[in-house]
Amino acid sequence: MKTIEKDIKVDKYSSKIFNMYFGGKSFAVYDIESTGLSPAYCKVIISGMLFYPGRGDDAKVIQLFADKPDDEKEILEKTSELLADIDFIVTFNGRHFDIPFVLKRAEKHHIDFPNKIYDLDLYLVLNGHSGLREVLPSLSQKNVERYMGLSDSRDDEISGGESVKLYEQYMNTKSFQLEEKILLHNYDDLVQLYHLIPVIAASDFHAAMFKLGFQAGNLNISKILFKGHELHIQANQYKNPVDYIAFPTLDNPCSIIMNKASGDAEIIIPCEVAAGAFYFDAGAILGDKVLEIEAYPAIVNDYLIVNDNGRINYMEINAFLLTMLN
């Protein structure tokens, strides 16, 4: 296995809506290259990570490259080590490809890969929660780069499919030029994807986080859904899991169950209903902390209106959970 490291200068991305969910957290942009699409038969040939923040203004790109046929296990072990202390990753279609692929290959090699790491998948944010599907010919990463005016920043000119073919040639020839071209494709994907994070402004990001989940405290929230007159939040404890049970009371109707062994967590908040609106007493649950969210439009006299005649108040629900769990 070859390890290629490079420090690069990039501006630290910051925005009010991004910082609401991810401010102060460590992350890595993550992208793999493989010999094909099926993890049952194909291998990881590059595991690429861009880590930010680094020291000063530096970000670090680390690429783990399989220059020998049996390097995959070492690549996955090193990737697991590098991602162990990261709060979340940023990918483009990672939830459907990169992460399931890596987990399947790690399972094959009996590697304990950090499968509870949160994945901010920009493709899913845009595909389900923006109008870009109607604007662009497809939501490929390169098309989104063109939309964001980033095309001139990419030196790589090959596709993922071409990278597979070049890798086959590389394994026969060990050509340095082919190696450089394959690595450049992955490197540019990582750097360009970092610069794509501001595209969240083109989405309904609060709705995306409600649907795709987000981090709050030591939990990765995976599902928020309504069951009858109750709001159910399902999550996993991605860090420092504990056993914990909070039973509902008249003053605080919220119930919480956390399981240390499985890492599972569930929060149930019963709602009251009036004139087609579902709401609950956020002040009873948050206490003085309700002051942090009382300026939101759907917070009325410390009550949170979660569903107003079919309109779900995503921003307020998410802000409540962040305040409660942080």
N, C-alpha and C positions, 0 to 999 in steps of 0.2 A: 504494500500500500504506500502510495505517495501522499504526503501532507503538504499542501500549498497554503501558505498564510500571507495575507497582505493587509496592511493598514491603509485605510482610505479616509479622505476628508469628505464628510457629508454634513449637511445642516440637520440639526436635531429637529425632528418633526414635532410640532405642538399645535393643538387647537383645543378650543373649549370642549367640544363634544368628544374628541379622542381622549382628552385628559380626564373627563368625567368617568370613563370606564377603565382607562389604562395608565393614568398618570402615576409616575413613580415606580412603575413595574419594569422589570427587565425582560427583554425579548430578543428573539433572533428571527430573521427572515430565513425561511427554509425551503430548499428545492432539491429534488433528486434527479439523477439521470439513470435510466435502466436499460437493459437489453431488450425490453419489450413491455407490453401492457399487463401481462399475466404474472402475478407474483408466485403462482404455482410452478412456473417453468423458467421465469426470467430473474435476473439478478440486478441488484443495485451496483452501478459502476461509479457514480459520483454522489456523495452526500455533501451538499453545499450549505453553508450557514453564514449569514452576515449578522454579527453581534453588535448591538448598540443599546445603551451607551457604552462607550469605551473610555479610555483616559482622554481628558480634554475633549477635542472635537473629533477624535479618531474613532472610526468604526473598524472592525476587523472582519475580513472575509477568510473563512477556513474551508478549504475543499479537500475532501478525502477521496482519492482517485485509485481505482483498482487497476494497477498496471500488471497484475498477475491474475490468473484465473481463479485463485482461491482467496482473494483478498476481501470478499464480501463480509465474512464474519468479523474480521478486524475493523472494517469500516463501520459496521453497525455497533460494535462494542464501543468504539471511540465516539460515535455520534451520541450514543446513550449517555456516555460520561460528560460530553460537552453540554448537553441539553438538560442535565439533571437539576441544575440550579436556576434554570430560566423559568420565569413566570408564564410566558406564553410565546407562541410562534406566530408568524405571519406567513401565509401561503397563498397561492393562486390555484384553486381547485384541490387543495391539499386534503380536505376532508374526504373527497371521493377517490383520490389517487395516491398522493405521496404517503399519507399516514397509513391507510390500510395496507398499502404495498410494503412499507417498512415493517409494520407490525407482523405481517404474515412471514416475511423473510426472517425477522428476529425470532419468531416462534420456531421456525425451522432450525435455527442455530441454537435454540435454547438460551436466548439472550433476554434478560429482563429489561425491556425497553420502556421508557416513561410514557405509558399509554394514556395517562390522565392529563397530560399537558394540554392547555387550552390552545385552540387553533383559530386565529382570526383569519378566516378564509375570504379574501377580497372578492373572489369570483362569486361565491354564494351571496355576499352582501349585494353585489351589483345585479346578479341574475334574478334575485327575488325581490329586491327592494329599491330598484332604480328604473328609470326609463331608458337606459342605455341599450337594452335589447332591441328597441325600435329604431335606435339611431345608428348603431354599428352593424356591419354585415355579420359579425359574430362577436362573442365576448372572449375572444382569445386574448392572451396577455399583450401581444404585440398590437392588436387593434385598440385596446384600452390605452396603451402607451401613445399611439397616434392621437387619440382623443385628448390626452393630457399634454400633448406637445412634447413628448419625450423621445420621439423616434431618432432624432439626431444624436442622442446620447448613447445609442447602441452601436457597437462595432461588430458584433456577431451578426452573421448573415445566414445561418443555417437553422433548420427546424429540428424539433426533437427526433423526428423520424430519420433525418439525415445524420443526426448525431449517432444514432444506433449503427447505421451503415459504416460511418467513419470509424467507430470503435472496433467493428469487426476487422476493418483494414488495419487499424492500429495494432491489434493483437497479433496479426500476422507479420507486420513490418517493424513495430516499435518506433515508428516515425515520430520524431519530435514535433514536426509541423502538424501532424494529425492530433497529437496530444494537446498541443496549444489550442487548436481550433475547437476541440471538444470541451476543454476547460473554459475557454472564452464564452461558449454558449451558456454554460451554467453560471459563470461569473456575471455575465450581463443580465441573465434572468434574475439573479439575486439583487444586484444593484438597482436595476430598473424597478423591481417589485418594491424595494424600499421607497423609491421615489413615487410609487403609485399610491402610497397610503393616503395622501390627500384626496384621492378620488372618493373617499367616504362622504365628502361634502355633496356629491351628486346623488346620494342615496338617502332614503329615510332610515338613518342609522339607528335611531331609537327602536323602530320597528324591527330592524335587522337583529339588534341585540336581544330583543324580546323573543324572537323566533329562533335565533341561532345560539342563544345563551351568552353569558358573560361571567367574568370573575367578580366575586364579592367576598371580601375577607379571605378565608382559607377555602372557599368553595368555588368550584366551577359549576355554575348553574347550567343545566342541560335542557330543562323543559319548564315552561310556565304555561299553565293551562287552567281552564275553568271546568270544574266538575259540580254541576248543580249550582248551588249558591256559595261555593267555596273556591278560593284561589289556591291552587296546588303548585308548589315549586319543588322540582326534583333536581338534585345536585350530587356531586361527588367531592369529597374532601381531598383536594390535591396536595395538601401540605398539612403535616401534624394532625392526622385524624384522631378523633376522640369518640368515646361513647357518651351520649348526652340525650336526655329526654326532658322536654318542658311540656307539662300538661296545660291545657287551656283553663283559664279561670274567668270569673265574671268580669274582673277588671282588665284582664289581658287574655283575649280569646285565642291567641295564636298558639299552635302546637308545633313542636320541633322534635324530630327524631334523627339522631346521628349514630351510625354504626362504625366503630373503629376498624373491625375486621374487614368489612367490605368497602369501607370508605363512603358508603351511600348516606345521603341526607335528604330529608323531606320536611318541608314547611307547609302547614295548612292554615289558611286564614279564612274564617267564615265571613261572608258578606251579608249585609242587610240590603233589602230591595225596596225601592220606592219610585213610582212614576217611571218605571223602565230603567232605572239606574241602579247599578250595583256599587256598594261603597262599604268601607270599614273604618274603624276608629284608629287611624295611624298614630294619633297622639297617645293612646293607651299603650301601644306597643313600643313606641320610640321614646316616650317621656319628653325630656327637654330637647332631645335631638330632633324632634319634629320641627324645631325652628329652622333647621338646615334646609328643609324642603317646603316650608309654608308659602313661599312666593310662587310656587308652581300653580298654573291655572286650575288644575283639577284637585287641589287641596283646598277644602272649604271648611273653616272652623275645625281644623285638625282632622277632618275626615277626608279620606282619599277616594275619589270617584274612579273606580277602575274600569267601569263599562257604562257608558252613557247612551242607552238606547242603541246598542250595537257598535258604538265607536269606542274602541279600546284606547285608553290613555297610556300608551307605551312608555313615554318619557317619565311620567310620574310613578308608575309601577316600578320601573327600573331604578329611579332615584331613591324610592323608598327602600328597596332591597339593598342597594349599595350602602345607604345610611344605616340600616338595621344590622347588616352583616359585617360591615367594616368596623 
